[in-house]
Amino acid sequence: MKKKILWLTVSFLMVISLVLASCGTAEETGGTVTQEGTGQTVSVGAEEEEEAVEQEEEVVSVSSDKPQYGGTITLSTNRDYWGLLDLGHGLPNLLSHNHLWDGDWAKGSAGGYGTNECLWDDMTNIYDLKAGQLAESWRFEVNNETKEVTTIFQISQGIHYAQVDSEAGRLVNGRELTADDVVWNLNQLNNNPDAMNYKFFPQIHGIMAEKTGDWEVSITHPLAEHLGNIMRLVDNGLIIPPELYETYGVDALTDWNYSIGTGPYIITDSVPSNMTTLVRNTNYWMKDPVGLGQGNQLPYIEKVKVAIIADRSTQQAALRTGNIDEMGALTLEEKDMMIRHCPEMKWAARGGGNIQVAYMRVDQPPFDNINVRRAMMMAINLDEINEGLYAGLGTYPDWPYYYTPAYADLYLGLDDPDCTDTVKELFTYNPDKAKQLLTDAGYPNGFSVVLTITQDTDTIDYYSIIKDYLIKVGIDMEFRILADVGAMMGVAQQRDYEMVVPGVSPPATYPEQFQYTGGSYINGSILNDPYVDEMADKARLAALTDQHAAMKITKELQPYLQDLALCLQTPRYPTYNLWWPWVKNYSGEVMIGYFLSPWVPYVWIDQDMKESMGH
């Protein structure tokens, strides 16, 4: 066990070792970075040697700098994303298009001028933290007889599509967004067979949005599915002019040459697997909501470059040399290494990571016996794993919700006064008790089980550790390894597994609660419990008017739900965002709302500082 943990820890350090050279030394010359393992060269800009200065502590302070327009910011992502009918979008699409609503920048730090109601450190889907974008307002109307909810949007007036000098741009001609556009887009997400929403959530088939006023759009869903469906439509759905699809077909959704939106930037060039370039949309509709730039037209930065860098160590090298300006999701070891060699760099603990939980099917042997499931949990030493892999900083439980400040009202920690002894026992290493529970369940000699996972290296390595723990109590776990997430979704939807790691529904999906109710593949344990369903419906109804009240209802459910031991839980560890100090008005935000909504429109580049630092 210790050997495996040591090997995993060393594997993290091996990656970091590739960026050990002194900060700012241009190992990648001529404005390029070569990706490890691919030989591919990505042009990201020139770099020069920098002089290290004393490291500053992580402090979110009030910015005394007035915003300035111009400059370039270079960011990175690990692959191209172009499908506008996908669940989740790449940064270029998110910068060139808008949602109906999004997170409210002013509810975070906002350069020290915000309300600090959240850190925007994770996916956050809370209605009182949202601000209208293409919808200026919305309301929910409940029909208690039919148990349906109608969402009614008032669409913002005076918002125009970007004026782009291209064939597609001339077709749209910078016209005003309409309610008809919104209706068409929502119905594509629900009813176009190419849409991921249509493919993975058949319950939405046939649900149609309607224009119910000159600037009003309405859509009705069953109560139990309403908030989840609206989340995927509104927090995920990006709005395009329908005439693009009518003229160019699916290319309008997958080819950047036909990309026309209402967003802060316009895509001007994209080289596959290399670089996408965007320029400021001078006719963007949004104003800076708070701070010294309040009332200024957004965005501030003139040009955005999105480098496609598949290799993580290459991304870190690009950050270290100033070829990219910000990077998120670094581990503790990676952050410490970067700060040691680039002490002037800013950092903040934001978000987190975890290996996804493994569900046990409760509808068939051996996992229909709760003693078996509890034995599996007690056979694993989470404390030892946490110390060995995550320096003891990991937290659990991480299912059905991991801890994040915006969702603190629904989280049941092991030190919470409401946490029962039987729940705490599940997270306490006790192999002798595990063996006794297996004997009580009729498995004195243990059993064999197959865990279905994808070929993600970290996941396989982690569950190899779990396998070693389980064999000590007589449980032989073998792996069935699938090629990718698509194959996993197919297997999970068909229920073709004994145990499975299909993905965890994060707090931001609350209060859909699909990870323990309903027939979705996200309910990996296939739980069908009347009490759980009753409490889930109660929370969904409360969430229509008060999500924090709904969270407290869900917290009441947690001791019962945890006691069912439906999955093998994993520690969630902190991750870190790092950025260069010339990126102003930024405090390490990960996303402003849900589905990776970008922070870029609200920040600016101190071009004099960047030049003085040799970049």
C-alpha positions in Angstrom: 0.0 0.0 0.0 2.7 2.5 1.0 4.6 1.6 -2.1 1.7 2.4 -4.3 1.0 5.7 -2.6 4.6 6.6 -2.9 4.6 5.8 -6.6 1.6 8.0 -7.2 3.1 10.9 -5.2 6.3 10.5 -7.2 4.4 10.5 -10.4 3.0 14.0 -9.5 6.6 15.2 -8.8 7.9 13.8 -12.1 5.5 16.0 -14.0 6.6 19.0 -12.0 10.2 18.3 -12.5 9.9 19.3 -16.1 9.4 22.9 -15.0 12.3 23.1 -12.6 14.5 25.5 -14.6 14.7 29.1 -13.2 11.6 31.2 -13.7 11.4 33.1 -17.0 14.3 31.3 -18.7 13.2 30.7 -22.2 13.8 27.0 -22.7 11.1 27.2 -25.4 12.5 29.6 -28.0 11.1 31.7 -30.8 7.7 32.1 -29.1 6.8 28.4 -29.2 6.3 25.5 -26.8 6.8 21.9 -27.8 4.3 19.5 -26.3 5.7 16.5 -24.4 5.0 13.2 -26.1 3.6 14.8 -29.3 6.4 16.8 -30.8 3.8 19.4 -31.7 4.8 23.1 -31.5 2.3 25.7 -30.3 3.0 29.4 -30.9 2.3 31.3 -27.8 4.6 34.4 -27.8 8.1 35.4 -26.9 9.6 35.1 -23.4 12.7 36.4 -21.7 14.6 35.7 -18.5 13.0 37.3 -15.4 14.5 38.3 -12.1 12.9 36.5 -9.1 11.4 38.7 -6.4 10.1 37.8 -2.9 6.9 35.7 -2.9 3.8 37.5 -1.9 1.2 35.8 0.2 -2.2 35.0 -1.1 -4.2 38.2 -0.5 -7.4 39.4 -2.2 -7.0 43.2 -1.9 -9.0 46.1 -3.3 -7.5 47.2 -6.7 -6.4 50.8 -6.8 -5.7 50.6 -10.5 -8.1 52.1 -13.0 -9.0 49.7 -15.8 -7.2 50.0 -19.1 -8.2 48.8 -22.5 -5.9 46.9 -24.9 -3.3 44.2 -24.5 -3.5 40.4 -25.0 -4.2 37.6 -22.6 -3.0 34.1 -23.5 -4.7 31.1 -21.8 -4.6 27.4 -22.5 -6.9 24.4 -22.8 -6.1 20.8 -23.4 -8.2 20.2 -26.6 -10.4 21.8 -29.2 -14.1 22.3 -28.3 -16.5 23.4 -31.0 -19.8 21.6 -30.7 -22.5 24.2 -29.7 -24.9 21.3 -29.0 -22.5 19.7 -26.5 -22.8 19.7 -22.7 -20.0 22.0 -21.8 -18.1 24.3 -24.2 -14.6 25.4 -24.9 -13.4 28.9 -24.0 -13.6 30.3 -27.6 -17.3 29.5 -27.8 -18.0 30.8 -24.3 -16.2 34.1 -25.1 -18.0 34.6 -28.4 -21.5 33.7 -27.2 -23.8 34.2 -24.2 -26.2 32.3 -22.0 -29.6 33.5 -21.0 -28.2 34.0 -17.5 -24.9 33.6 -15.8 -23.1 34.1 -12.5 -23.0 37.7 -11.2 -19.4 38.9 -11.2 -20.3 41.5 -8.5 -21.3 38.8 -6.1 -17.7 37.6 -5.9 -14.5 39.5 -5.1 -14.6 41.6 -8.3 -11.2 43.1 -7.6 -12.2 43.9 -4.0 -15.3 45.7 -4.9 -17.7 42.8 -4.9 -20.0 41.5 -2.2 -17.9 38.3 -1.6 -21.0 36.2 -1.4 -19.0 33.5 -3.1 -15.5 32.9 -4.4 -16.5 31.7 -7.9 -14.1 28.9 -7.0 -16.2 26.1 -8.5 -19.3 25.3 -10.5 -22.0 27.4 -8.8 -25.7 27.2 -9.8 -27.5 29.3 -7.2 -30.2 31.6 -8.4 -29.6 34.5 -6.0 -26.0 34.6 -7.3 -27.0 34.9 -11.0 -27.4 37.9 -13.2 -29.4 38.1 -16.4 -27.5 38.1 -19.7 -29.7 37.5 -22.8 -32.7 37.2 -20.4 -33.2 40.3 -18.3 -35.4 38.5 -15.8 -37.2 35.2 -15.2 -39.7 33.6 -12.9 -41.1 30.1 -12.1 -44.8 29.2 -11.9 -45.9 26.0 -10.3 -49.0 24.0 -11.3 -49.7 21.9 -8.2 -52.3 19.8 -10.1 -50.1 18.7 -12.9 -46.9 18.9 -10.8 -45.2 21.0 -13.5 -43.2 24.1 -13.4 -43.2 26.8 -16.1 -40.1 29.0 -16.5 -40.9 32.4 -18.0 -38.0 34.5 -19.4 -38.2 38.1 -20.3 -35.6 38.5 -23.1 -33.3 41.5 -23.0 -33.9 44.1 -25.8 -31.2 46.0 -27.7 -28.7 43.1 -27.8 -27.1 42.6 -31.2 -25.1 39.8 -32.7 -21.5 40.6 -33.4 -20.7 42.4 -36.7 -18.2 40.0 -38.4 -16.5 40.5 -41.7 -17.3 37.1 -43.1 -19.9 35.3 -45.2 -21.7 34.2 -42.1 -21.3 37.7 -40.5 -22.8 39.4 -43.6 -25.7 36.9 -43.4 -26.5 37.9 -39.8 -25.5 41.5 -40.4 -25.3 42.4 -36.7 -29.1 42.1 -36.2 -30.8 42.3 -32.9 -31.4 39.2 -30.8 -35.1 38.2 -30.7 -37.3 36.0 -28.5 -37.8 33.7 -31.6 -34.0 33.1 -31.6 -34.2 31.9 -28.0 -37.2 29.6 -28.7 -35.3 28.0 -31.6 -32.1 27.5 -29.6 -33.9 25.9 -26.6 -35.8 23.6 -28.8 -32.6 22.5 -30.6 -31.0 21.5 -27.3 -34.1 19.5 -26.3 -35.1 17.9 -29.7 -32.2 17.9 -32.1 -30.9 14.3 -32.2 -27.3 15.7 -32.5 -27.6 17.5 -29.1 -25.9 15.8 -26.1 -28.9 17.0 -24.0 -31.2 15.0 -26.3 -28.9 11.9 -26.4 -28.3 11.6 -22.6 -31.6 12.8 -21.1 -34.5 11.3 -23.0 -37.0 12.7 -20.5 -36.8 16.1 -22.3 -37.8 14.8 -25.7 -40.8 16.6 -27.0 -40.6 19.5 -24.5 -40.9 22.7 -26.4 -40.2 26.3 -25.6 -42.8 28.8 -26.8 -42.9 32.5 -27.5 -45.6 33.8 -25.2 -45.0 37.6 -25.7 -43.0 39.9 -27.9 -40.0 39.5 -25.6 -41.2 36.5 -23.5 -40.3 32.8 -23.8 -41.8 30.0 -21.7 -41.0 26.4 -21.2 -42.7 23.8 -18.9 -41.1 20.8 -17.2 -42.2 18.2 -14.7 -41.4 19.3 -11.1 -38.9 16.5 -10.5 -36.9 17.3 -13.6 -37.4 21.0 -13.9 -34.3 22.4 -12.3 -32.0 19.9 -13.9 -33.5 20.5 -17.3 -33.4 24.3 -16.9 -29.7 24.1 -15.8 -28.7 22.2 -18.9 -30.7 24.5 -21.2 -29.8 27.9 -19.7 -26.5 27.5 -17.9 -25.2 25.4 -20.8 -27.0 26.6 -23.8 -25.3 29.2 -26.0 -27.5 31.3 -28.3 -26.8 31.5 -32.1 -28.7 33.1 -35.0 -31.0 30.3 -36.4 -30.3 31.4 -40.0 -26.7 30.1 -39.6 -28.0 26.6 -39.0 -30.6 26.9 -41.8 -27.9 28.0 -44.2 -24.9 25.9 -43.2 -26.4 23.0 -41.3 -24.3 21.3 -38.6 -21.2 23.3 -39.7 -22.8 26.3 -38.1 -22.4 24.5 -34.7 -19.0 22.9 -35.2 -17.0 25.2 -37.5 -15.5 28.4 -36.1 -15.8 30.1 -39.5 -19.6 30.3 -38.9 -19.3 31.4 -35.3 -21.5 34.4 -34.7 -22.7 35.2 -31.2 -23.6 38.1 -28.9 -20.5 37.6 -26.7 -17.6 39.9 -25.7 -15.2 38.5 -28.3 -15.2 37.5 -32.0 -13.2 34.5 -33.2 -10.8 35.6 -36.0 -8.7 32.5 -36.5 -8.3 29.0 -35.3 -5.6 26.4 -36.1 -6.7 23.0 -35.0 -4.8 21.6 -32.0 -2.8 24.8 -31.9 -4.3 28.2 -31.3 -7.6 30.1 -31.4 -7.5 33.9 -31.6 -10.3 36.2 -30.6 -10.6 40.0 -30.7 -12.7 42.4 -28.7 -16.3 42.9 -29.8 -16.6 46.7 -29.9 -20.4 46.4 -30.0 -20.7 44.2 -26.9 -23.8 45.0 -24.8 -22.5 44.5 -21.3 -21.1 47.2 -18.9 -18.7 46.7 -16.0 -21.0 46.2 -13.0 -18.8 47.2 -10.1 -15.4 48.8 -9.1 -13.4 51.6 -10.5 -14.5 50.7 -14.0 -18.2 50.6 -13.2 -20.2 51.6 -16.2 -17.4 51.0 -18.7 -18.1 48.9 -21.7 -16.7 45.4 -21.5 -14.4 43.7 -22.3 -11.2 45.5 -21.5 -8.6 43.2 -23.2 -8.2 43.6 -26.9 -7.1 40.1 -27.9 -7.5 36.6 -26.4 -5.3 33.7 -27.4 -6.4 30.2 -26.4 -3.5 27.8 -26.9 -4.3 24.1 -27.2 -1.7 22.4 -25.1 -2.6 18.7 -24.4 0.4 18.0 -22.2 0.0 19.3 -18.6 3.8 19.7 -18.0 3.9 21.8 -21.2 1.1 24.0 -19.9 3.1 24.6 -16.7 6.2 25.4 -18.7 4.2 27.9 -20.7 2.9 29.6 -17.5 6.4 29.6 -15.9 7.9 31.4 -18.9 5.0 33.9 -19.2 3.7 32.4 -22.5 0.4 31.9 -20.8 -1.0 34.3 -18.2 -3.0 32.1 -15.9 -3.5 28.4 -15.1 -5.9 26.6 -12.8 -6.3 23.2 -11.2 -2.7 22.9 -10.0 -2.0 20.5 -7.2 -0.3 21.5 -4.0 3.0 20.2 -5.2 2.7 21.9 -8.5 1.7 25.2 -7.0 4.6 25.1 -4.5 7.1 24.2 -7.2 5.8 27.1 -9.4 5.9 29.7 -6.6 9.4 28.6 -5.6 10.7 29.4 -9.0 8.4 32.3 -9.9 7.9 34.0 -6.5 6.2 37.1 -8.1 3.4 35.0 -9.4 -0.1 35.3 -7.7 -2.0 32.3 -6.4 -5.2 31.3 -4.7 -6.7 28.1 -3.5 -9.7 27.6 -5.8 -11.8 24.6 -6.5 -10.6 21.0 -6.0 -10.2 17.6 -7.5 -11.1 14.1 -6.7 -11.1 10.6 -8.2 -14.7 9.8 -9.0 -16.6 7.5 -6.7 -17.4 3.9 -7.5 -21.1 3.0 -7.3 -22.4 -0.4 -6.1 -25.7 -1.7 -7.6 -28.2 -2.1 -4.9 -30.7 -4.0 -7.1 -28.6 -7.2 -7.3 -26.3 -9.4 -5.2 -24.0 -9.0 -3.5 -24.7 -5.2 -3.1 -28.4 -5.6 -2.4 -27.1 -6.5 1.1 -26.3 -3.3 3.1 -23.7 -5.2 5.2 -21.7 -5.9 2.1 -21.7 -2.2 1.1 -20.7 -1.1 4.6 -18.0 -3.7 4.7 -16.5 -2.3 1.4 -16.3 1.2 2.9 -14.7 0.0 6.2 -12.1 -2.1 4.4 -10.5 1.1 2.9 -8.2 3.4 4.9 -9.2 6.8 3.6 -7.0 8.6 6.1 -3.9 6.8 4.9 -4.8 7.5 1.3 -5.4 11.1 2.1 -2.1 11.5 3.9 -0.2 9.6 1.2 -1.7 11.3 -1.9 -3.0 14.6 -0.8 -0.8 15.7 2.2 -3.8 15.2 4.5 -5.7 18.1 2.9 -8.4 16.0 1.3 -11.9 16.1 2.7 -14.7 13.5 2.8 -17.5 12.7 2.4 -17.4 13.8 -1.2 -20.7 12.1 -2.2 -23.4 13.0 -2.9 -21.9 16.5 -2.5 -18.4 17.5 -1.8 -17.8 20.6 0.3 -17.7 24.0 -1.4 -18.5 27.3 0.4 -21.5 28.2 -1.8 -23.2 24.9 -0.9 -22.2 24.7 2.7 -25.9 24.5 3.8 -26.3 21.0 2.3 -23.0 19.5 3.3 -22.7 17.0 6.2 -19.1 16.8 7.4 -17.9 14.1 9.8 -17.4 16.7 12.5 -20.9 18.1 12.0 -23.2 17.7 15.1 -25.8 16.1 12.9 -23.4 13.4 11.7 -24.3 10.1 13.3 -21.9 7.5 14.7 -23.0 5.0 12.1 -22.0 7.4 9.3 -18.7 8.1 11.0 -18.1 4.4 11.2 -18.2 4.1 7.4 -15.2 6.4 7.1 -13.2 4.6 9.8 -10.8 1.9 8.7 -11.9 -1.3 10.4 -11.0 -4.4 8.4 -12.0 -6.8 11.2 -15.5 -5.3 11.3 -15.6 -5.5 7.5 -14.9 -9.2 7.6 -17.6 -9.7 10.2 -20.1 -7.8 8.1 -19.3 -10.0 5.1 -19.8 -13.1 7.2 -23.1 -11.8 8.5 -24.1 -11.1 4.9 -23.3 -14.7 3.9 -19.9 -14.1 2.3 -17.4 -15.4 4.8 -14.9 -16.1 2.1 -15.6 -12.8 0.3 -16.5 -12.6 -3.4 -15.2 -11.3 -6.8 -16.5 -8.2 -8.5 -15.8 -6.3 -11.7 -15.4 -2.5 -11.5 -16.1 -0.7 -14.8 -13.9 2.4 -15.3 -12.4 4.4 -18.1 -8.7 4.2 -19.1 -7.8 7.4 -17.1 -4.5 6.7 -15.5 -5.2 8.5 -12.2 -8.5 6.6 -11.8 -6.8 3.2 -12.5 -4.0 4.0 -10.2 -6.3 5.0 -7.4 -8.5 2.0 -7.6 -5.5 -0.2 -7.8 -4.8 1.0 -4.2 -8.5 0.2 -3.3 -8.1 -3.2 -4.8 -5.2 -3.9 -2.5 -7.3 -2.9 0.5 -10.3 -5.0 -0.5 -8.3 -8.2 -1.1 -7.3 -8.2 2.5 -10.9 -8.8 3.5 -11.5 -11.4 0.8 -13.0 -9.2 -2.0 -11.2 -9.6 -5.3 -11.9 -6.6 -7.5 -11.0 -6.8 -11.2 -11.1 -3.9 -13.7 -13.1 -3.6 -16.9 -11.5 -0.7 -18.7 -13.5 1.3 -21.3 -11.9 3.5 -24.0 -13.5 6.9 -23.1 -16.3 8.8 -21.4 -18.7 8.1 -24.4 -18.3 4.4 -24.0 -18.8 4.8 -20.2 -22.0 6.7 -20.7 -23.4 4.0 -22.9 -22.5 1.2 -20.5 -23.9 3.2 -17.5 -27.2 4.0 -19.4 -27.6 0.3 -20.2 -26.9 -0.7 -16.6 -24.3 -3.1 -17.9 -22.0 -3.3 -14.8 -21.6 -4.6 -11.3 -19.7 -1.6 -10.0 -19.1 1.5 -12.0 -17.3 4.9 -11.9 -19.6 6.9 -14.2 -18.9 10.4 -12.9 -20.2 12.4 -9.8 -22.9 14.9 -10.0 -21.3 18.0 -8.3 -23.0 20.4 -5.9 -23.7 22.8 -8.8 -26.2 20.4 -10.2 -28.2 20.7 -7.0 -31.1 20.4 -6.5 -31.7 18.0 -9.4 -30.5 15.1 -7.1 -30.2 12.6 -9.9 -27.2 10.9 -8.2 -29.7 9.1 -5.8 -33.1 9.4 -7.5 -34.7 8.6 -10.8 -33.6 6.5 -13.8 -30.7 8.6 -15.1 -27.3 6.9 -15.5 -26.0 9.4 -12.8 -27.9 7.3 -10.2 -25.2 4.7 -10.5 -26.4 2.6 -7.5 -29.9 2.4 -9.1 -31.4 3.4 -5.7 -35.2 3.4 -5.6 -36.1 4.6 -2.1 -39.5 6.2 -1.4 -38.2 8.2 1.6 -35.3 9.6 -0.4 -37.6 10.4 -3.3 -40.0 12.2 -1.0 -37.3 14.3 0.5 -35.8 15.1 -2.9 -39.2 16.3 -4.2 -39.6 18.4 -1.1 -36.2 20.1 -1.7 -36.9 20.6 -5.4 -40.2 22.4 -4.6 -38.5 24.6 -1.9 -35.7 25.4 -4.3 -38.1 27.3 -6.6 -38.2 30.1 -4.2 -35.3 29.5 -1.8 -32.3 27.3 -2.6 -30.8 27.7 0.8 -34.0 26.4 2.5 -33.9 23.5 0.0 -30.2 22.7 1.0 -31.2 22.5 4.6 -33.9 19.9 3.6 -31.3 17.9 1.7 -28.9 18.1 4.7 -31.6 16.5 6.8 -31.5 13.6 4.3 -27.8 13.1 4.4 -27.4 10.9 7.5 -29.9 8.4 6.1 -28.4 8.6 2.6 -24.8 8.2 3.8 -25.8 5.2 6.0 -26.9 3.4 2.8 -23.2 3.2 1.7 -24.1 3.4 -2.0 -20.6 4.0 -3.3 -16.9 3.9 -2.4 -16.1 7.5 -1.5 -12.8 9.3 -2.3 -11.0 12.3 -0.7 -11.5 15.7 -2.5 -8.2 17.6 -2.5 -7.7 21.4 -2.9 -6.4 22.8 -6.2 -4.8 26.2 -7.0 -5.0 28.9 -9.6 -1.8 30.8 -10.5 -1.5 34.0 -12.6 1.0 36.7 -13.4 0.5 40.0 -11.6 -0.1 42.0 -14.8 -3.5 40.3 -14.9 -5.5 42.9 -13.0 -8.9 42.7 -11.3 -8.5 38.9 -11.0 -8.6 37.0 -7.7 -8.3 33.4 -8.9 -11.9 33.0 -10.1 -12.5 29.6 -11.8 -15.8 30.3 -13.5 -18.5 32.9 -13.0 -21.5 30.7 -12.5 -21.8 27.3 -14.1 -20.5 25.3 -17.1 -17.1 27.1 -17.2 -18.5 30.7 -17.7 -15.3 32.8 -18.2 -14.0 35.6 -16.1 -11.9 37.1 -18.9 -14.3 40.0 -19.8 -14.0 41.6 -16.4 -10.2 41.7 -16.1 -7.5 43.8 -17.8 -3.8 43.7 -18.6 -1.3 46.1 -17.1 0.8 46.4 -20.2 3.5 48.5 -18.7 4.0 46.0 -15.9 4.1 43.1 -18.3 6.7 44.9 -20.4 8.8 45.9 -17.4 8.9 42.2 -16.4 10.3 41.2 -19.7 7.2 39.8 -21.4 
